[in-house]
Amino acid sequence: AWVDRPPPPATLIYPNASLSALEEKVRRLLSDLMHREQIVGCQVCVYKDGTKLVDTAAGWRGNVDQRPVGPDMLFCGLKMTSAVVATAVHLLVDRGLLRYDDPVSACWPAFGKHGKAE
């Protein structure tokens, strides 16, 4: 949802030098997503085999904060790690290194202090 402003201009892509043909495609996608109001702002960085192929940013910092997004800007990412942790737990269970019914204190002993072991 855009707050009191017109759709973003195509120039709202961070003005750094393009690294690759892939980055040009990503920039076109970001511009399209902004014009369709599907994103407010974001950063994209892609490495392959240690080589940076994409490093770009686009849009605003938020619906209220209309400063542009840059490649070094930090976003508040609440609840974003839950999916990563869940995936890691599933992989550990799949590899037999953890069981779903193991208490947290089995792999993190300090968590078990003050009566939280069970």
ZAVEX-471849 format. One record per residue: residue number from 1; residue in three letters; z, x, y of N, C-alpha, C, O in turn. Coordinates in steps of 0.05 Angstrom, whole numbers, plus 32768, in hexadecimal, padded with zeros to 4 digits. Each point is the difference from the previous one (the first is absolute). Example, Ala and Ser with C-alpha at 12.3 -4.5 7.8 and 13.67 -1.06 7.14 Angstrom:
% residues 2
{k->1 r->ALA n_up->809C n_east->8108 n_north->7F8E ca_up->8000 ca_east->7FEE ca_north->8018 c_up->8000 c_east->8012 c_north->8018 o_up->800D o_east->8015 o_north->8000}
{k->2 r->SER n_up->7FE5 n_east->7FE4 n_north->8015 ca_up->8001 ca_east->8010 ca_north->8018 c_up->800E c_east->7FF1 c_north->8016 o_up->8004 o_east->800A o_north->8016}
***
This chain:
% residues 118
{k->1 r->ALA n_up->8000 n_east->8011 n_north->7FE8 ca_up->8000 ca_east->7FEF ca_north->8018 c_up->8000 c_east->8012 c_north->8019 o_up->8012 o_east->8010 o_north->8003}
{k->2 r->TRP n_up->7FDA n_east->7FEC n_north->800D ca_up->7FFE ca_east->8010 ca_north->8019 c_up->8011 c_east->7FF3 c_north->8016 o_up->8000 o_east->7FE7 o_north->8002}
{k->3 r->VAL n_up->800D n_east->8028 n_north->800E ca_up->8012 ca_east->7FF6 ca_north->8014 c_up->7FF3 c_east->8004 c_north->801C o_up->7FFE o_east->8017 o_north->8009}
{k->4 r->ASP n_up->7FF8 n_east->7FD4 n_north->8003 ca_up->7FF6 ca_east->8001 ca_north->801C c_up->7FED c_east->8017 c_north->8006 o_up->8003 o_east->800E o_north->8013}
{k->5 r->ARG n_up->7FE9 n_east->7FF5 n_north->7FDC ca_up->7FEC ca_east->8015 ca_north->8006 c_up->7FE6 c_east->7FF9 c_north->7FF1 o_up->8001 o_east->7FF2 o_north->7FEB}
{k->6 r->PRO n_up->7FE9 n_east->8017 n_north->801F ca_up->7FE7 ca_east->7FFA ca_north->7FF2 c_up->7FFD c_east->8012 c_north->7FE8 o_up->8010 o_east->8012 o_north->7FFC}
{k->7 r->PRO n_up->7FDD n_east->7FE8 n_north->7FF2 ca_up->7FFB ca_east->8012 ca_north->7FE9 c_up->7FFC c_east->801C c_north->800A o_up->7FF5 o_east->8005 o_north->8016}
{k->8 r->PRO n_up->8012 n_east->800F n_north->7FDA ca_up->7FFE ca_east->801C ca_north->8008 c_up->7FE4 c_east->800A c_north->8003 o_up->7FEE o_east->7FF7 o_north->7FF2}
{k->9 r->PRO n_up->800D n_east->801B n_north->8021 ca_up->7FE6 ca_east->800C ca_north->8002 c_up->7FFB c_east->8013 c_north->7FE9 o_up->8013 o_east->800A o_north->7FF4}
{k->10 r->ALA n_up->7FD4 n_east->7FFC n_north->8007 ca_up->7FF9 ca_east->8012 ca_north->7FEA c_up->800A c_east->801C c_north->8006 o_up->8003 o_east->8010 o_north->7FEE}
{k->11 r->THR n_up->8003 n_east->7FF6 n_north->802B ca_up->800A ca_east->801B ca_north->8007 c_up->801D c_east->8004 c_north->7FFA o_up->800B o_east->8015 o_north->8006}
{k->12 r->LEU n_up->8002 n_east->7FD7 n_north->7FEE ca_up->801D ca_east->8003 ca_north->7FF9 c_up->8004 c_east->8010 c_north->7FE6 o_up->8014 o_east->7FFC o_north->7FF3}
{k->13 r->ILE n_up->7FD9 n_east->8015 n_north->8007 ca_up->8003 ca_east->8013 ca_north->7FEA c_up->8009 c_east->801A c_north->800D o_up->7FF5 o_east->8009 o_north->8014}
{k->14 r->TYR n_up->8020 n_east->8004 n_north->7FE0 ca_up->800A ca_east->8019 ca_north->800C c_up->7FE9 c_east->8014 c_north->8003 o_up->7FF1 o_east->8004 o_north->7FED}
{k->15 r->PRO n_up->800C n_east->8008 n_north->802B ca_up->7FE9 ca_east->8011 ca_north->8006 c_up->8000 c_east->801C c_north->7FF6 o_up->7FFA o_east->8013 o_north->800F}
{k->16 r->ASN n_up->800D n_east->7FF1 n_north->7FD7 ca_up->7FFF ca_east->801B ca_north->7FF5 c_up->7FE4 c_east->8004 c_north->7FF3 o_up->7FF2 o_east->7FED o_north->7FFA}
{k->17 r->ALA n_up->8007 n_east->802C n_north->8000 ca_up->7FE7 ca_east->8006 ca_north->7FF3 c_up->7FFF c_east->7FF5 c_north->7FE4 o_up->8015 o_east->8002 o_north->7FF2}
{k->18 r->SER n_up->7FD5 n_east->7FF2 n_north->8006 ca_up->7FFD ca_east->7FF6 ca_north->7FE5 c_up->7FFE c_east->8017 c_north->7FEC o_up->7FF2 o_east->8013 o_north->8005}
{k->19 r->LEU n_up->801C n_east->7FEA n_north->7FE4 ca_up->8000 ca_east->8015 ca_north->7FEC c_up->7FEA c_east->7FFD c_north->7FEB o_up->7FF8 o_east->8014 o_north->7FF4}
{k->20 r->SER n_up->7FFE n_east->7FD4 n_north->8008 ca_up->7FEE ca_east->7FFC ca_north->7FEA c_up->7FF1 c_east->7FE5 c_north->8003 o_up->8007 o_east->7FF0 o_north->8011}
{k->21 r->ALA n_up->7FE5 n_east->800C n_north->7FDE ca_up->7FF2 ca_east->7FE7 ca_north->8000 c_up->8013 c_east->7FE9 c_north->7FF7 o_up->7FFE o_east->7FEA o_north->8009}
{k->22 r->LEU n_up->8015 n_east->801D n_north->7FE5 ca_up->8014 ca_east->7FEC ca_north->7FF8 c_up->8010 c_east->7FF7 c_north->8017 o_up->8006 o_east->7FE8 o_north->8003}
{k->23 r->GLU n_up->8002 n_east->802B n_north->800F ca_up->8010 ca_east->7FF8 ca_north->8017 c_up->7FF0 c_east->7FED c_north->8012 o_up->800C o_east->7FEE o_north->800B}
{k->24 r->GLU n_up->7FDA n_east->8017 n_north->7FF8 ca_up->7FF0 ca_east->7FEE ca_north->8010 c_up->8001 c_east->7FE4 c_north->7FF5 o_up->8001 o_east->7FEC o_north->800F}
{k->25 r->LYS n_up->7FFD n_east->8011 n_north->7FD6 ca_up->8002 ca_east->7FE6 ca_north->7FF3 c_up->801B c_east->7FF3 c_north->8004 o_up->8002 o_east->7FE8 o_north->8006}
{k->26 r->VAL n_up->8013 n_east->8028 n_north->7FF8 ca_up->801B ca_east->7FF6 ca_north->8005 c_up->8003 c_east->7FF6 c_north->801C o_up->800C o_east->7FEB o_north->8005}
{k->27 r->ARG n_up->7FEA n_east->8024 n_north->800E ca_up->8002 ca_east->7FF8 ca_north->801D c_up->7FF1 c_east->7FE5 c_north->8004 o_up->800A o_east->7FEF o_north->800F}
{k->28 r->ARG n_up->7FDE n_east->800E n_north->7FE5 ca_up->7FF2 ca_east->7FE7 ca_north->8003 c_up->8010 c_east->7FE9 c_north->7FF4 o_up->8001 o_east->7FEA o_north->800B}
{k->29 r->LEU n_up->800B n_east->801B n_north->7FDE ca_up->8011 ca_east->7FEB ca_north->7FF3 c_up->8017 c_east->7FF9 c_north->8012 o_up->8006 o_east->7FE8 o_north->8003}
{k->30 r->LEU n_up->8008 n_east->802C n_north->8008 ca_up->8017 ca_east->7FFA ca_north->8011 c_up->7FF8 c_east->7FF0 c_north->8019 o_up->800D o_east->7FED o_north->8008}
{k->31 r->SER n_up->7FDC n_east->801A n_north->8003 ca_up->7FF6 ca_east->7FF2 ca_north->8018 c_up->7FFA c_east->7FE3 c_north->7FF8 o_up->8007 o_east->7FED o_north->800F}
{k->32 r->ASP n_up->7FED n_east->800E n_north->7FDA ca_up->7FFA ca_east->7FE6 ca_north->7FF7 c_up->8019 c_east->7FEF c_north->7FFB o_up->8002 o_east->7FE9 o_north->8008}
{k->33 r->LEU n_up->8012 n_east->8024 n_north->7FEB ca_up->8019 ca_east->7FF2 ca_north->7FFB c_up->800E c_east->7FF8 c_north->8019 o_up->800C o_east->7FEB o_north->8002}
{k->34 r->MET n_up->7FF3 n_east->8027 n_north->8012 ca_up->800D ca_east->7FF9 ca_north->801A c_up->7FF1 c_east->7FE9 c_north->800E o_up->800D o_east->7FEE o_north->800B}
{k->35 r->HIS n_up->7FD9 n_east->8013 n_north->7FF5 ca_up->7FF1 ca_east->7FEA ca_north->800C c_up->8004 c_east->7FE5 c_north->7FF2 o_up->7FFF o_east->7FEB o_north->800D}
{k->36 r->ARG n_up->8007 n_east->8016 n_north->7FD9 ca_up->8005 ca_east->7FE7 ca_north->7FF1 c_up->801E c_east->7FF9 c_north->8001 o_up->8009 o_east->7FED o_north->7FF3}
{k->37 r->GLU n_up->8007 n_east->8023 n_north->801C ca_up->801D ca_east->7FFC ca_north->8004 c_up->800F c_east->8001 c_north->7FE5 o_up->8013 o_east->7FF1 o_north->7FFD}
{k->38 r->GLN n_up->7FE4 n_east->8020 n_north->7FF1 ca_up->800E ca_east->8003 ca_north->7FE7 c_up->8014 c_east->8017 c_north->8000 o_up->8011 o_east->8001 o_north->7FEE}
{k->39 r->ILE n_up->7FEC n_east->8011 n_north->8025 ca_up->8014 ca_east->8015 ca_north->8004 c_up->8006 c_east->8002 c_north->801E o_up->7FEF o_east->7FF9 o_north->8010}
{k->40 r->VAL n_up->8028 n_east->8012 n_north->7FF6 ca_up->8007 ca_east->8006 ca_north->801C c_up->7FFC c_east->801D c_north->8005 o_up->7FF4 o_east->8008 o_north->8014}
{k->41 r->GLY n_up->8015 n_east->8009 n_north->7FD9 ca_up->7FFC ca_east->801C ca_north->8002 c_up->8007 c_east->800E c_north->7FE6 o_up->8010 o_east->7FF5 o_north->7FF0}
{k->42 r->CYS n_up->7FE5 n_east->8022 n_north->800B ca_up->8006 ca_east->800E ca_north->7FE8 c_up->7FF6 c_east->801D c_north->8001 o_up->7FF2 o_east->8008 o_north->8013}
{k->43 r->GLN n_up->8017 n_east->8008 n_north->7FDA ca_up->7FF7 ca_east->801B ca_north->7FFC c_up->7FF5 c_east->8003 c_north->7FE4 o_up->800A o_east->7FF3 o_north->7FEE}
{k->44 r->VAL n_up->7FE2 n_east->801E n_north->800F ca_up->7FF5 ca_east->8005 ca_north->7FE6 c_up->7FFC c_east->801E c_north->7FFD o_up->7FF3 o_east->800D o_north->8012}
{k->45 r->CYS n_up->8017 n_east->7FFF n_north->7FD9 ca_up->7FFC ca_east->801C ca_north->7FFB c_up->7FFA c_east->8003 c_north->7FE2 o_up->800F o_east->7FF6 o_north->7FEF}
{k->46 r->VAL n_up->7FDB n_east->8018 n_north->800A ca_up->7FF8 ca_east->8002 ca_north->7FE4 c_up->7FFB c_east->801E c_north->7FFA o_up->7FF1 o_east->800E o_north->800F}
{k->47 r->TYR n_up->801B n_east->7FFB n_north->7FDC ca_up->7FFB ca_east->801B ca_north->7FF6 c_up->7FF4 c_east->7FFE c_north->7FE4 o_up->8006 o_east->7FEE o_north->7FF1}
{k->48 r->LYS n_up->7FE8 n_east->8024 n_north->8009 ca_up->7FF5 ca_east->8002 ca_north->7FE5 c_up->7FFF c_east->801E c_north->7FF9 o_up->7FF3 o_east->8010 o_north->800E}
{k->49 r->ASP n_up->801A n_east->7FF7 n_north->7FDC ca_up->8001 ca_east->801C ca_north->7FF7 c_up->8009 c_east->8013 c_north->8016 o_up->7FF5 o_east->8016 o_north->8003}
{k->50 r->GLY n_up->801F n_east->7FE1 n_north->800D ca_up->800B ca_east->8011 ca_north->8015 c_up->7FF0 c_east->8001 c_north->801A o_up->8008 o_east->800D o_north->8013}
{k->51 r->THR n_up->7FE1 n_east->7FE4 n_north->7FEE ca_up->7FF0 ca_east->8000 ca_north->8018 c_up->8003 c_east->7FE5 c_north->800E o_up->7FFE o_east->7FEB o_north->7FF4}
{k->52 r->LYS n_up->8008 n_east->8016 n_north->8026 ca_up->8003 ca_east->7FE8 ca_north->8010 c_up->7FE5 c_east->7FF4 c_north->8006 o_up->7FEF o_east->800E o_north->800D}
{k->53 r->LEU n_up->800C n_east->7FDA n_north->7FEA ca_up->7FE6 ca_east->7FF3 ca_north->8004 c_up->8001 c_east->7FEB c_north->8017 o_up->7FEC o_east->7FFB o_north->800D}
{k->54 r->VAL n_up->802B n_east->7FF9 n_north->7FF6 ca_up->8004 ca_east->7FEB ca_north->8015 c_up->801A c_east->8004 c_north->800D o_up->8015 o_east->8005 o_north->7FF3}
{k->55 r->ASP n_up->7FEC n_east->7FFA n_north->8028 ca_up->8018 ca_east->8000 ca_north->800F c_up->7FFB c_east->7FF1 c_north->801A o_up->7FF7 o_east->800C o_north->8014}
{k->56 r->THR n_up->800E n_east->7FDA n_north->7FEC ca_up->7FFA ca_east->7FF0 ca_north->8017 c_up->8015 c_east->7FEB c_north->8004 o_up->8011 o_east->7FFB o_north->7FEF}
{k->57 r->ALA n_up->7FEE n_east->7FF9 n_north->8028 ca_up->8013 ca_east->7FEB ca_north->8008 c_up->7FF1 c_east->7FEC c_north->8012 o_up->7FED o_east->8007 o_north->800C}
{k->58 r->ALA n_up->801E n_east->7FE1 n_north->7FF4 ca_up->7FF2 ca_east->7FEB ca_north->8010 c_up->8014 c_east->7FEB c_north->8008 o_up->8014 o_east->7FFB o_north->7FF3}
{k->59 r->GLY n_up->7FE6 n_east->7FF8 n_north->8023 ca_up->8010 ca_east->7FE8 ca_north->8009 c_up->8018 c_east->8007 c_north->8010 o_up->8003 o_east->8015 o_north->800B}
{k->60 r->TRP n_up->800F n_east->7FD6 n_north->7FF7 ca_up->8018 ca_east->8002 ca_north->800F c_up->8018 c_east->8004 c_north->7FEE o_up->7FFF o_east->7FFC o_north->7FE8}
{k->61 r->ARG n_up->8017 n_east->800D n_north->8024 ca_up->8019 ca_east->8005 ca_north->7FF1 c_up->800D c_east->7FE7 c_north->7FF5 o_up->800F o_east->8001 o_north->7FED}
{k->62 r->GLY n_up->7FEB n_east->7FE8 n_north->801F ca_up->800B ca_east->7FE7 ca_north->7FF7 c_up->7FF6 c_east->7FE9 c_north->8011 o_up->7FF2 o_east->8004 o_north->8013}
{k->63 r->ASN n_up->8017 n_east->7FE4 n_north->7FE5 ca_up->7FF7 ca_east->7FE9 ca_north->8010 c_up->800A c_east->8000 c_north->801C o_up->7FF3 o_east->7FF6 o_north->8012}
{k->64 r->VAL n_up->8024 n_east->8016 n_north->7FF3 ca_up->800C ca_east->8000 ca_north->801A c_up->7FFB c_east->801B c_north->800E o_up->7FFB o_east->8001 o_north->8018}
{k->65 r->ASP n_up->8006 n_east->8015 n_north->7FD9 ca_up->7FFC ca_east->801B ca_north->800A c_up->7FE3 c_east->8007 c_north->8000 o_up->7FF4 o_east->8005 o_north->7FEB}
{k->66 r->GLN n_up->7FFF n_east->7FFA n_north->802C ca_up->7FE3 ca_east->8003 ca_north->8002 c_up->7FF7 c_east->801D c_north->8004 o_up->7FEA o_east->8005 o_north->8008}
{k->67 r->ARG n_up->8028 n_east->800F n_north->7FF3 ca_up->7FF7 ca_east->801B ca_north->8001 c_up->7FEF c_east->8006 c_north->7FE7 o_up->8005 o_east->7FF4 o_north->7FEB}
{k->68 r->PRO n_up->7FE7 n_east->801D n_north->8018 ca_up->7FEE ca_east->8005 ca_north->7FE9 c_up->800E c_east->800F c_north->7FE9 o_up->8012 o_east->8010 o_north->8005}
{k->69 r->VAL n_up->7FE5 n_east->7FEB n_north->7FE3 ca_up->800A ca_east->800F ca_north->7FE9 c_up->7FF2 c_east->801B c_north->8000 o_up->7FE8 o_east->8002 o_north->8004}
{k->70 r->GLY n_up->8027 n_east->8013 n_north->7FF6 ca_up->7FF5 ca_east->801B ca_north->7FFD c_up->8006 c_east->800A c_north->7FE4 o_up->8010 o_east->7FF4 o_north->7FF2}
{k->71 r->PRO n_up->7FE4 n_east->8022 n_north->8006 ca_up->8004 ca_east->800B ca_north->7FE5 c_up->801C c_east->8009 c_north->7FFB o_up->8008 o_east->8003 o_north->7FE8}
{k->72 r->ASP n_up->8008 n_east->8004 n_north->802C ca_up->801B ca_east->800A ca_north->7FFC c_up->8016 c_east->7FEA c_north->8005 o_up->8017 o_east->8007 o_north->7FFE}
{k->73 r->MET n_up->7FE1 n_east->7FE1 n_north->8007 ca_up->8013 ca_east->7FEB ca_north->8006 c_up->800F c_east->7FF8 c_north->7FE6 o_up->7FF4 o_east->7FFE o_north->7FEB}
{k->74 r->LEU n_up->8026 n_east->7FFC n_north->8018 ca_up->8010 ca_east->7FF7 ca_north->7FE9 c_up->8002 c_east->7FE1 c_north->8001 o_up->8004 o_east->7FF5 o_north->8015}
{k->75 r->PHE n_up->7FF8 n_east->7FFF n_north->7FD4 ca_up->8003 ca_east->7FE3 ca_north->7FFD c_up->801B c_east->7FFB c_north->7FF3 o_up->8009 o_east->8010 o_north->7FEF}
{k->76 r->CYS n_up->8003 n_east->7FD9 n_north->8017 ca_up->8018 ca_east->7FF7 ca_north->7FF2 c_up->7FF6 c_east->7FF2 c_north->7FE7 o_up->7FF2 o_east->7FEC o_north->8001}
{k->77 r->GLY n_up->8016 n_east->801F n_north->7FE8 ca_up->7FF5 ca_east->7FF6 ca_north->7FE7 c_up->8016 c_east->7FF4 c_north->7FEE o_up->8005 o_east->800A o_north->7FEA}
{k->78 r->LEU n_up->8008 n_east->7FE1 n_north->801F ca_up->8015 ca_east->7FF3 ca_north->7FF1 c_up->7FF5 c_east->7FF4 c_north->7FE6 o_up->7FEA o_east->7FF3 o_north->8001}
{k->79 r->LYS n_up->8024 n_east->8010 n_north->7FEA ca_up->7FFA ca_east->7FF5 ca_north->7FE6 c_up->7FE6 c_east->800B c_north->7FF3 o_up->7FF7 o_east->7FF5 o_north->7FEB}
{k->80 r->MET n_up->7FFD n_east->801F n_north->8020 ca_up->7FE7 ca_east->800A ca_north->7FF5 c_up->8005 c_east->8012 c_north->7FE7 o_up->7FED o_east->8003 o_north->7FF0}
{k->81 r->THR n_up->802B n_east->8007 n_north->800E ca_up->8005 ca_east->8012 ca_north->7FE9 c_up->8006 c_east->7FF0 c_north->7FE6 o_up->8000 o_east->800C o_north->7FEA}
{k->82 r->SER n_up->8006 n_east->7FDB n_north->8019 ca_up->8007 ca_east->7FF0 ca_north->7FE8 c_up->7FEA c_east->8001 c_north->7FEA o_up->8006 o_east->8004 o_north->7FE9}
{k->83 r->ALA n_up->7FE1 n_east->7FF9 n_north->801F ca_up->7FEA ca_east->8001 ca_north->7FED c_up->7FFD c_east->801B c_north->7FF3 o_up->7FFA o_east->8002 o_north->7FE9}
{k->84 r->VAL n_up->800B n_east->8013 n_north->8027 ca_up->7FFE ca_east->801B ca_north->7FF6 c_up->8016 c_east->8005 c_north->7FEB o_up->7FFB o_east->800C o_north->7FEB}
{k->85 r->VAL n_up->801E n_east->7FEC n_north->801C ca_up->8016 ca_east->8004 ca_north->7FEE c_up->7FFC c_east->7FF0 c_north->7FE6 o_up->8005 o_east->800A o_north->7FEA}
{k->86 r->ALA n_up->7FF2 n_east->7FDD n_north->8019 ca_up->7FFB ca_east->7FEF ca_north->7FE8 c_up->7FEB c_east->800D c_north->7FEE o_up->8003 o_east->8000 o_north->7FE8}
{k->87 r->THR n_up->7FE8 n_east->800B n_north->8024 ca_up->7FEB ca_east->800D ca_north->7FF0 c_up->800B c_east->8019 c_north->7FF2 o_up->7FFA o_east->8004 o_north->7FE8}
{k->88 r->ALA n_up->8017 n_east->800B n_north->8026 ca_up->800C ca_east->8018 ca_north->7FF4 c_up->8012 c_east->7FF8 c_north->7FE8 o_up->8000 o_east->800D o_north->7FEC}
{k->89 r->VAL n_up->8010 n_east->7FDE n_north->8018 ca_up->8012 ca_east->7FF7 ca_north->7FEA c_up->7FEF c_east->7FF7 c_north->7FE8 o_up->8007 o_east->8007 o_north->7FEA}
{k->90 r->HIS n_up->7FE4 n_east->7FEA n_north->801B ca_up->7FEF ca_east->7FF7 ca_north->7FE9 c_up->7FF4 c_east->8018 c_north->7FF2 o_up->7FFE o_east->8000 o_north->7FE7}
{k->91 r->LEU n_up->7FF9 n_east->8014 n_north->8028 ca_up->7FF4 ca_east->8018 ca_north->7FF3 c_up->8015 c_east->800F c_north->7FEF o_up->7FFA o_east->8009 o_north->7FEA}
{k->92 r->LEU n_up->801F n_east->7FF9 n_north->8021 ca_up->8015 ca_east->800E ca_north->7FF1 c_up->8007 c_east->7FF0 c_north->7FE6 o_up->8004 o_east->800C o_north->7FEB}
{k->93 r->VAL n_up->7FFC n_east->7FDA n_north->8017 ca_up->8006 ca_east->7FF0 ca_north->7FE8 c_up->7FE9 c_east->8003 c_north->7FEC o_up->8005 o_east->8003 o_north->7FE8}
{k->94 r->ASP n_up->7FE2 n_east->7FFC n_north->8022 ca_up->7FE9 ca_east->8003 ca_north->7FEF c_up->8000 c_east->801B c_north->7FF1 o_up->7FF7 o_east->8002 o_north->7FE9}
{k->95 r->ARG n_up->8013 n_east->8012 n_north->8024 ca_up->8001 ca_east->801B ca_north->7FF4 c_up->801A c_east->8005 c_north->7FF0 o_up->8004 o_east->8016 o_north->7FF5}
{k->96 r->GLY n_up->800D n_east->7FD5 n_north->8008 ca_up->8018 ca_east->8003 ca_north->7FF0 c_up->8016 c_east->8010 c_north->800E o_up->8013 o_east->8008 o_north->7FF2}
{k->97 r->LEU n_up->7FEB n_east->7FFC n_north->8028 ca_up->8014 ca_east->8010 ca_north->800E c_up->8016 c_east->7FEF c_north->800C o_up->8014 o_east->800A o_north->800A}
{k->98 r->LEU n_up->7FE9 n_east->7FDC n_north->7FF6 ca_up->8012 ca_east->7FED ca_north->800C c_up->7FFD c_east->7FE5 c_north->7FF1 o_up->7FEB o_east->7FFA o_north->7FF6}
{k->99 r->ARG n_up->802B n_east->7FF7 n_north->8009 ca_up->7FFF ca_east->7FE5 ca_north->7FF6 c_up->8007 c_east->7FEC c_north->8015 o_up->8011 o_east->8007 o_north->8012}
{k->100 r->TYR n_up->7FE3 n_east->7FE2 n_north->7FEE ca_up->8006 ca_east->7FEC ca_north->8015 c_up->801E c_east->7FF8 c_north->8001 o_up->800A o_east->7FFA o_north->8015}
{k->101 r->ASP n_up->8003 n_east->8007 n_north->7FD4 ca_up->801C ca_east->7FF8 ca_north->8000 c_up->8013 c_east->8017 c_north->8004 o_up->8019 o_east->7FFC o_north->7FFE}
{k->102 r->ASP n_up->7FDD n_east->801C n_north->8007 ca_up->8012 ca_east->8016 ca_north->8007 c_up->800E c_east->7FFB c_north->801A o_up->7FF3 o_east->7FF6 o_north->8013}
{k->103 r->PRO n_up->8027 n_east->8010 n_north->7FEF ca_up->800D ca_east->7FFE ca_north->801A c_up->7FF4 c_east->8015 c_north->8014 o_up->7FF8 o_east->8015 o_north->7FF7}
{k->104 r->VAL n_up->8008 n_east->7FE5 n_north->8022 ca_up->7FF6 ca_east->8013 ca_north->8014 c_up->800F c_east->801A c_north->7FFE o_up->7FF5 o_east->8016 o_north->8004}
{k->105 r->SER n_up->8025 n_east->7FE9 n_north->7FF6 ca_up->8011 ca_east->8018 ca_north->7FFE c_up->7FF8 c_east->8013 c_north->7FE9 o_up->8008 o_east->8017 o_north->8000}
{k->106 r->ALA n_up->7FE7 n_east->7FDF n_north->7FEE ca_up->7FF7 ca_east->8011 ca_north->7FEA c_up->7FED c_east->8017 c_north->800A o_up->8000 o_east->8016 o_north->7FF6}
{k->107 r->CYS n_up->7FF1 n_east->7FE4 n_north->801F ca_up->7FEF ca_east->8014 ca_north->800B c_up->8008 c_east->8009 c_north->801C o_up->7FF5 o_east->8013 o_north->800B}
{k->108 r->TRP n_up->801F n_east->7FDF n_north->8001 ca_up->800A ca_east->8007 ca_north->801A c_up->801F c_east->7FFE c_north->7FFF o_up->800B o_east->7FEC o_north->8009}
{k->109 r->PRO n_up->8002 n_east->8029 n_north->7FEC ca_up->801D ca_east->7FFF ca_north->7FFB c_up->8010 c_east->7FF9 c_north->8019 o_up->8014 o_east->7FF2 o_north->7FFE}
{k->110 r->ALA n_up->7FE4 n_east->8018 n_north->8019 ca_up->8010 ca_east->7FFA ca_north->8019 c_up->8000 c_east->7FE2 c_north->8006 o_up->8013 o_east->7FF6 o_north->800C}
{k->111 r->PHE n_up->7FD9 n_east->7FFB n_north->7FEB ca_up->8000 ca_east->7FE3 ca_north->8005 c_up->8016 c_east->7FF3 c_north->7FF1 o_up->800A o_east->7FEB o_north->8009}
{k->112 r->GLY n_up->7FFF n_east->8020 n_north->7FE1 ca_up->8015 ca_east->7FF4 ca_north->7FEF c_up->801C c_east->8003 c_north->800B o_up->8013 o_east->7FF5 o_north->7FF4}
{k->113 r->LYS n_up->7FF1 n_east->8019 n_north->8021 ca_up->801B ca_east->8003 ca_north->800C c_up->800A c_east->7FE6 c_north->800B o_up->7FF1 o_east->7FEE o_north->8007}
{k->114 r->HIS n_up->802A n_east->8010 n_north->7FFB ca_up->800D ca_east->7FE9 ca_north->800C c_up->7FFB c_east->7FE6 c_north->7FF1 o_up->7FFC o_east->7FEB o_north->800C}
{k->115 r->GLY n_up->8003 n_east->8017 n_north->7FD9 ca_up->7FFE ca_east->7FE8 ca_north->7FF0 c_up->7FE4 c_east->7FF5 c_north->7FFD o_up->7FFC o_east->7FE9 o_north->7FF7}
{k->116 r->LYS n_up->7FEF n_east->8026 n_north->8011 ca_up->7FE4 ca_east->7FF6 ca_north->7FFE c_up->7FF2 c_east->800A c_north->7FE7 o_up->7FE8 o_east->7FFC o_north->7FFD}
{k->117 r->ALA n_up->8027 n_east->8011 n_north->7FF1 ca_up->7FF3 ca_east->800C ca_north->7FE8 c_up->7FF3 c_east->7FEC c_north->7FEE o_up->7FEC o_east->8006 o_north->7FF3}
{k->118 r->GLU n_up->801F n_east->7FE2 n_north->800C ca_up->7FF5 ca_east->7FEC ca_north->7FEE c_up->7FF1 c_east->7FED c_north->8011 o_up->7FF4 o_east->7FEC o_north->7FF6}
***
